[in-house]
Amino acid sequence: MRIDIEPLIDEARLGALQWRVLLLCALAAFLDGYDVTAISQAALGMAPEWHVTSGELTWILTAAPIGIAVSALLVAPLGDYVGRRAVLLGSFLVVGFTTLMAATTHGGEPAGLWRVLTFHSLLGPKLVAAGGNQLLVWRFLTGLGLGASLPNALALGAEYAPKNHRTAMVALLACAISLGSFSSGQLAPFLSQHGGWRAIFWAGGAVALTAFLPLLALPESPRFLVARGVDPARISQLLTRLGGSYRPSPDDRFALQEGVAKRMPIGQLLEGNLLPATLLLWVVFFLNLGMLYLVSTWLPSLLHEIGLPIAQSQRTSSLFQLGGVGYGLVLAALMSFVGPYRLLIVSYTLAALALLVLSSHPSGALLVIAVLVVGGINGAQVALNALSASLYPTSARASGVGWALGVGRFGAILGPLIVGTLMTQGATAAHLLRISAVPTLACAAAVALLWAAVDRTTSAVPAPTTSP
C-alpha cells in the first residue's frame, strides 16, 4: 500500500524519538554558539600575549565565519544527497579536531607546511611570528565544519517535528546557539585564569569530540529516506517508533506529498512563489548575522575600552547571549500565536535602542539591562532559523537553510571586519555602538518586506517537479 508519510509525522505526538532528535541536534547548535564567542573571549588574552591591538586580530577573528560561509554554501547542501546524519557526524569530527589544534598554536619561525601557508599581507610579521598564521588556518577549518553542521541539524530537527510544533521545536533547538555562547562567556574567565586563552579552545574541542559519541544514536530523517528511495522496511521501523497511528505492513510503500524533486535543490530556492521570499530571507540573514557576529566578536573589547576589567567584560558580554536565550524562548512560545514577523520587528527595534543606550557608557543595572536587550539580535536568529527550516520542502531543506546561513555569514564576515578596521583607525566604542544601531533597524525593515512577500502568496513553498 502506498502511504504519504507527512500526515504520519505531523499527527504523531511528541515522544521519546522526537525529543532525542531535538536534544542531539541541539548539541550541534550549542557548539556553534560556543565557537562564536570563544574566539572573541580568547582575543582578550591573545592580544597582550602577542603584543598586538584587538584591531590587528581582525582576520583571525573572521577566519571561522569565512569558513562557515564557504561550507554553508558548498558542503551543507550535501545533506540533501547523502543525508543529514552523515554530514552532521562528519562535521563534528572536523570541528573537534581543528578546535583542539587551535589550542596548540605556538610562536616561532614557520616551518614545514606553515612556511607555505603564510599570510604576511593579512596578519603582518608580528602576528605570523607569534603563531597567528597557524591559528588563522585552524579557525578557517573549524568554520568549514560548523558551516555544514548547523544547517543539517536544523533541517533534521524540522523533519522530525509535527507540523503544529515545528516552528517552536526548531526555535528551541536554535536556542542552544545562544546557550553555547553564554556558556563560553561564563567559562572563559575561569579557563583563562587556569590555562590561558588556549584553554578556551581545549574545552571547546573536548566538548565537540565527546558529543560525537551520543550523536551516533541520531536517526536519519524519514522524509529524506523516502525522498532518496531507501528500503521501505527501514522507513517503516522509524515510523513505528514515532508513536503515531501507523501500523506496519510488509507491502507498505512510502511517498512524500510534495513529491521528489528532479531539479537541483538550489534551483528550487529561486523558483515560483519562493523567489522573493528567498531573496528577502537572505537579506535578513545577511544583516542579522552581520550584527550578531559584530556584537559577539567585539562586545568584550568594547566593554573593556569603556573601562571594565577583562574578567568583568567577559562575563558582562556573555549577557548578550543570555538575552538571546531568553528572547529565543519567548519567541518559541509566542510564534505559533503571534507569528514570527511582528516579534522580529519588535526585537530589532528594542535592540537598536539598547545599542544607543550602551553608547552612552551606562553602568550598573542599566548596563546589564542594555546588554540583555541587545540580545534580541541573538534571539532573532532563533526565529529566523526556525522560519528558514519551515519554509522549504524536504528535497531542498538543507540547501535552503544552508544557503540562508551561508549568505548570512558574509554579513558575519563584513560586520566584524568593518568594526575592526574602524577600531584601528581610532573609532571610539561609543561611536561604533551608535553606528551598529543603523543595520539593526534595517533588519526590522527587511523583515517587514519579507512578511509582505510571504503574505502575497497562498503558499511560500512551490510544488517541485515530481518524478512519475
Buried (B, 14 or more C-beta within 10 A) or exposed (E): EEBEBBBBBBBBEBEEBBEBBBBBBBBBBBBBBBBBBBBBBBBBBBBEEBEBBBBBBBBBBBBBBBBBBBBBBBBBBBBBEEBBBBBBBBBBBBBBBBBBBBBEBEBEEBEEEBEEEBBEEBBBEEBBBBBBBBBBBBBBBBBBBBBBBBBBBBBBBBBBBBEEBBBBBBBBBBBBBBBBBBBBBBBBBBBBEEBBBBBBBBBBBBBBBEBBEEBEEBBBBBBBBBBBEBEBEEBBEBBBBBBBEBEEEEEBEBBBEBBBBEEEBBEBBEBEBBEBBBBBBBBBBBBBBBBBBBBBBBBBBBBBBBEBEBBBBBBBBBBBBBBBBBBBBBBBEBBBEEEBBBBBBBBBBBBBBBBBBBBEBBEEEEBBBBBBBBBBBBBBBBBBBBBBBBBBBBBBBBBBBBBBBBBBBBBBBBBBBBBBEBBEEEBBBBEBBBBBBEBBBBBBBBBBBBBEBBEEBEEBBBEBEEEE
